[in-house]
Amino acid sequence: MIGFIQQLQRRTPLGWLQLSHERSRLLVALSGIAFADVLMFLQLGFQSALYDSNTQLSRTLQADIVLLSPKARSTQNLSTVSRRRLYQAMDVEGVKSAEAFYSNTIAWKNPQTRKETTIQIIGFDPQHSALTLSEVNQQLDKIKLPDTVLFDRTSRGDYQQAIAQIEQGQKVTTEVERRTISLEGLFTLGASFGADGLLITSDQNFLLLFPRREAGSVSLGLIEVKPGYEPAQVATVLKSHLPDDVRVLTHEEYIEFEMAFWTKESPIGFIFGIGTAMAFVVGIVLVYQVLSTDVNAHLREYATFKAMGYRNRYLLLIVFEEALILAFLGFIPGLILPIGIYQLAAKATALPIAMTVSRALLVFILTLIMCFISGAIATRKLQSADPADMF
């Protein structure tokens, strides 16, 4: 190992010398790699924000098992289940409680700008909290009052003035479905691709906003199991006990169900995946152009090396050395720029977009692969170079 390191130290860094000799060509190559990396970071960042934002409500559900309609596609697109299924679930050994959960999207007037926008609203019995958010659970008494809701302070839109008034204890009202509602409290969850924000209220207030909705038609059934029982085993019994008009999932399976919709059925997830692939291909083309130009410019020198007895393997290593240097140097600006873009995007869209170590590592590996593929393509002409044809 020591001998190998000493050999590397004695080796002339021909790849770096060739790249640094043409400064303008080096800058063009680094700019191209950084551009491709920024595109990949943006596509992967927005894709991650899509998945995280649309599963954050599902993750906060206080339930071991979730009952839903087989027709349900996502939390923003739920069908209904008969409340009788919740009563039937209580007959199964190991079930501690089965609570109704209502959800729907609704058009409401922004209390600050008075403009109409779409927002998601959920309702449940305040006596049994449906969420694990401590900020919500501390304010459950507020939503027991008629026409009162809790408002997500991180909703997308102009709400700064309204939020400040709520924090100061002032009364803030607006209109929903021709009813005047009062915003009595705040919590933090976050907007999603499916809705600009979230309102939380009681099941009774929810039904007042949707008079055509029957109380016996619930969006989800939230089941908690007794201590000492495994949710997966209780879910298996529930599947055999309940009719086919209800689907039984553990909480983890419900989150996976939500994720599967956005990754496989939603066109948005596919678009982000295609965008990442296209950025990768663009990077390959840009790096190939630089390395191919460099090989052509130094073809006589490479032919001289061959005439002196150097093998193709040595010459190929020079090109791959250039590809490795380009990958490292191009990745640095390609990593720094998206951090600032993420912050701007998070502020503008209220979506959970931030740089992660795993994403940075993934893009770095893709950058290495991108540069090595370009190097492999660029060396094809080098292998066929004949010293006799050069002079």
Protein Blocks (a to p, Z undefined) as FASTA:
>chain_A
ZZmmmmmmmpccfklmmmmmmmmlmmmmmmmmmmmmmmmmmmmmmmmmmmmmmmmmmmmp
ccfbdcddfkbmbfklccdddfklmmmmmmpghiabdcdddddddddddfklopacdddd
ddddfklcfbfbfklmmmmmmmmpghiacddfkbgcjfklmmmmmmnopacdddeehiac
ddfbdcdfbdcfkbgbdcdddfklmmmmmmmbcfklcfbdcddddehiafklmmmmmmmm
pcfkbccddfklmmmmmmmmmmmmpmklmmmmmmmmmmmmmmmmmmmmmmmmmmmmmmmm
mmmmmmnopafklmmmmmmmmmmmmmmmmmmmmmmmmmmmmmmmmmmnopacdddfklmm
mmmmmmmmmmmmmmmmmmmmmmmpcfklmZZ
